[in-house]
Structure formats: C-alpha cells, structure tokens
Amino acid sequence: TTCADGPCRVQVPCELRESGCSSYDSRRAARLADTVTTNYAMWLTLSKYDGDEETLGRAGLLVCDESTNAHDWLAQSATVSVSGEELNDIGVEVPSLGDELTAWAEWAGELLPYARNVYAERREVLGRTSRSRELVGLADLGKRLRTIADAPRDTHTSWVVQPRTTKSGTSVELAPVWAGQFAEARLWRGVPRVLLTS
C-alpha cells in the first residue's frame, strides 16, 4: 500500500496508522526529533492536506534553504487543476468556458453535489475498507471543485484560469497570480522564527 492508496485518505480506518505505515511512522519520529529536515514539496503538501501544523512537530525555527524557489513551490501548492479524464470517469465533460473565473466557479459549484453523490455511491459499492485509488481521486476532486467554486469569493487572491486541450481531453487549471497570501498558512505555519537562505 502506498500513501496514494491509503484508506485514511478517504476516512476509512486503517490498522497500519498506529504502527506499520511508513508515512505515519516517519511523522511520529519527526515529532520526537530535535531537528527535522524535509523539502518544500513535503512541507507544503502536509499543510495543504493534513491541516495539522503539528504533523512534523512544533517548530521554533524554520530554515528555508534555496528560498528563491519558495514562491514557485508555494504557487504550485496553491494551483488547482481538474482534468477531462477524471471528469469523464464520472460521466461529465469539461465545458468550453474560456478563461472567465466566474463561469468556471459557477460550473464547479453546480458540479460539486453530483461529484459528492458519485463518491458516496462508489464508496458504498467498494466498501468501507476499500483502499481504492478511485475513492481517493474522487475525494480529491471534490476538494478541488470546492476551491474553484469558492475562488471568486477569495478577495485576497487573483487567479489565472488556463483551460487546456490534450490527447486525454480538456482540463482547467487555476493558478494564483501571486502566491504570497498563502505563505502564512502553508509555508510559515505559525513558526515564530523563519530564516531564508539562498
């Protein structure tokens, strides 16, 4: 089982969470360590999905090496995309709405209840102990649709909408013009001292 397949990602109890899951075992070890070293990808992913600032332990100092790359990592973590392939899996096509944020937000808001119903139906069929990537993908899709639906109400963020057409169909991506507003919640995360190095 990989983290992508983990039943905990879809709120299904897993016997490995307390002992035997390399991801959770590593996090427990980090909480007990004096010093923790990780990369931007892991740090930002934990803040984005776990929402638990103590996932790796409470830090008194955050050292961001190669800090010239921090904004790019932050922007990447805030970018939201929905592919035609994953929508086709639930019987929906990506519409041609251009690059107007409001139109995409309305579309995502209307699609969200349907996507939640599909998730609930498939979870029922697959069972409560399923470790299905399909369920994880559907849960993530719901979170991304919610972000798109809420984007126009986010007065602190200007978004760029980028519809794309590929071999697998049309997709849409929302990226922040400037990601600085995500720094406190996702990068600094309440750490009292931050050192930026190059």
C-alpha positions as CSV (number, residue, x, y, z in Angstrom):
1,T,0.0,0.0,0.0
2,T,1.3,3.5,-0.9
3,C,0.2,6.8,0.6
4,A,-1.9,7.4,-2.6
5,D,-3.9,4.2,-1.8
6,G,-4.2,4.8,1.9
7,P,-7.7,4.2,3.2
8,C,-7.1,7.0,5.7
9,R,-7.3,9.5,2.7
10,V,-11.0,8.7,2.5
11,Q,-11.7,8.5,6.2
12,V,-11.6,4.7,6.3
13,P,-10.0,3.3,9.5
14,C,-6.6,1.7,8.8
15,E,-4.8,-0.7,11.2
16,L,-1.4,0.5,10.0
17,R,-1.9,4.1,11.1
18,E,-0.7,3.5,14.6
19,S,2.2,1.3,13.6
20,G,3.3,-0.1,10.3
21,C,2.6,2.8,7.9
22,S,5.9,4.3,6.8
23,S,4.3,7.7,6.4
24,Y,2.7,7.9,9.8
25,D,5.7,6.2,11.5
26,S,8.0,8.8,9.9
27,R,5.8,11.6,11.2
28,R,5.8,10.2,14.7
29,A,9.6,10.0,14.6
30,A,9.8,13.6,13.4
31,R,7.6,14.8,16.3
32,L,10.1,13.3,18.7
33,A,13.2,14.6,17.0
34,D,15.1,17.8,17.9
35,T,15.7,18.7,14.2
36,V,13.6,17.7,11.2
37,T,14.7,18.1,7.6
38,T,12.2,17.9,4.8
39,N,11.7,19.5,1.4
40,Y,9.3,22.2,0.1
41,A,7.1,19.6,-1.6
42,M,6.5,17.6,1.6
43,W,6.2,20.6,3.9
44,L,3.6,22.3,1.7
45,T,1.7,19.1,1.0
46,L,1.3,18.4,4.7
47,S,0.0,21.9,5.3
48,K,-2.4,21.7,2.4
49,Y,-3.9,18.2,3.1
50,D,-3.4,17.5,6.7
51,G,-4.2,20.9,8.1
52,D,-2.3,19.9,11.2
53,E,0.5,22.3,12.0
54,E,2.0,19.7,14.4
55,T,2.2,16.9,11.8
56,L,6.0,17.0,12.0
57,G,6.2,18.6,15.4
58,R,6.0,22.2,16.6
59,A,8.9,24.1,15.2
60,G,10.6,27.1,16.8
61,L,12.7,27.8,13.7
62,L,12.0,27.2,10.1
63,V,15.0,27.4,7.7
64,C,14.0,27.7,4.1
65,D,17.1,26.8,2.0
66,E,17.0,27.8,-1.6
67,S,14.4,30.4,-0.6
68,T,14.4,31.9,-4.1
69,N,12.4,28.9,-5.1
70,A,9.9,29.2,-2.2
71,H,7.4,31.4,-4.1
72,D,7.3,28.9,-7.0
73,W,6.7,26.0,-4.6
74,L,4.0,28.0,-2.8
75,A,2.3,28.9,-6.1
76,Q,2.4,25.2,-7.2
77,S,0.8,24.1,-4.0
78,A,-2.0,26.6,-4.4
79,T,-2.7,25.7,-8.1
80,V,-5.8,23.7,-8.7
81,S,-6.5,21.6,-11.8
82,V,-9.3,19.3,-13.0
83,S,-8.7,17.0,-15.9
84,G,-11.1,15.9,-18.5
85,E,-10.0,12.3,-17.9
86,E,-11.1,12.3,-14.2
87,L,-14.4,14.1,-15.1
88,N,-15.1,11.5,-17.9
89,D,-14.8,8.8,-15.2
90,I,-17.8,10.3,-13.5
91,G,-19.7,10.9,-16.8
92,V,-19.0,14.7,-17.1
93,E,-17.3,16.6,-19.8
94,V,-15.2,19.7,-19.3
95,P,-17.1,22.6,-20.9
96,S,-15.6,25.3,-23.1
97,L,-15.9,28.3,-20.8
98,G,-12.8,30.2,-21.8
99,D,-10.8,31.9,-19.1
100,E,-13.5,33.6,-17.2
101,L,-13.2,32.7,-13.5
102,T,-16.8,33.3,-12.6
103,A,-18.1,30.9,-15.3
104,W,-15.7,28.2,-14.0
105,A,-16.7,28.8,-10.4
106,E,-20.4,28.5,-11.2
107,W,-19.7,25.3,-13.2
108,A,-17.7,23.8,-10.3
109,G,-20.4,24.8,-7.8
110,E,-23.1,23.1,-9.8
111,L,-21.0,20.0,-10.3
112,L,-19.9,19.6,-6.7
113,P,-23.1,18.0,-5.4
114,Y,-23.1,15.5,-8.3
115,A,-19.4,14.6,-7.6
116,R,-20.2,14.1,-3.9
117,N,-23.0,11.7,-4.8
118,V,-20.8,9.7,-7.1
119,Y,-18.2,9.5,-4.3
120,A,-20.9,8.3,-1.8
121,E,-22.3,5.7,-4.3
122,R,-18.9,4.3,-5.2
123,R,-17.8,4.2,-1.6
124,E,-20.9,2.2,-0.8
125,V,-20.2,-0.2,-3.6
126,L,-16.5,-0.6,-2.9
127,G,-17.0,-1.0,0.8
128,R,-15.7,0.8,3.9
129,T,-12.4,-1.0,3.9
130,S,-11.5,-0.4,0.3
131,R,-8.1,1.0,-0.5
132,S,-9.2,2.2,-3.8
133,R,-7.3,5.0,-5.7
134,E,-10.7,5.7,-7.3
135,L,-12.1,6.9,-3.9
136,V,-9.0,8.9,-3.1
137,G,-9.2,10.5,-6.6
138,L,-12.9,11.3,-6.1
139,A,-12.3,12.8,-2.7
140,D,-9.5,15.0,-4.0
141,L,-11.7,16.0,-7.0
142,G,-14.4,17.3,-4.6
143,K,-11.8,19.4,-2.7
144,R,-10.5,20.9,-6.0
145,L,-14.0,21.6,-7.2
146,R,-14.8,23.4,-3.9
147,T,-11.6,25.5,-4.3
148,I,-12.7,26.5,-7.9
149,A,-16.3,27.3,-6.8
150,D,-15.0,29.5,-3.9
151,A,-12.3,31.3,-5.9
152,P,-14.3,34.4,-6.8
153,R,-15.1,34.9,-3.1
154,D,-11.4,34.8,-2.3
155,T,-10.8,38.6,-2.2
156,H,-7.1,38.1,-1.4
157,T,-6.2,36.1,-4.5
158,S,-6.2,36.9,-8.1
159,W,-6.5,33.8,-10.2
160,V,-5.4,32.9,-13.7
161,V,-7.7,30.4,-15.5
162,Q,-5.9,28.2,-18.0
163,P,-8.1,25.8,-20.0
164,R,-6.0,23.2,-21.9
165,T,-6.7,20.7,-24.5
166,T,-4.6,17.5,-24.6
167,K,-4.9,14.0,-26.0
168,S,-6.9,12.9,-23.0
169,G,-9.4,15.8,-23.3
170,T,-9.8,19.3,-21.9
171,S,-8.6,20.3,-18.5
172,V,-8.8,23.5,-16.5
173,E,-6.2,24.9,-14.1
174,L,-6.5,27.8,-11.7
175,A,-3.2,29.3,-10.6
176,P,-2.7,32.3,-8.3
177,V,-1.1,35.4,-9.9
178,W,0.8,35.9,-6.7
179,A,1.1,33.2,-4.0
180,G,2.3,35.4,-1.2
181,Q,-1.0,35.4,0.6
182,F,-0.7,31.6,1.1
183,A,2.7,31.9,2.8
184,E,1.5,32.2,6.4
185,A,-1.0,29.3,6.3
186,R,1.1,26.9,4.1
187,L,4.7,27.9,4.5
188,W,5.4,29.7,7.7
189,R,2.6,27.9,9.5
190,G,2.9,29.8,12.8
191,V,6.6,29.1,13.2
192,P,7.9,32.1,15.3
193,R,11.3,32.4,13.6
194,V,12.0,31.9,9.8
195,L,15.4,32.0,8.2
196,L,15.6,32.4,4.4
197,T,18.8,31.2,2.8
198,S,19.9,31.1,-0.8
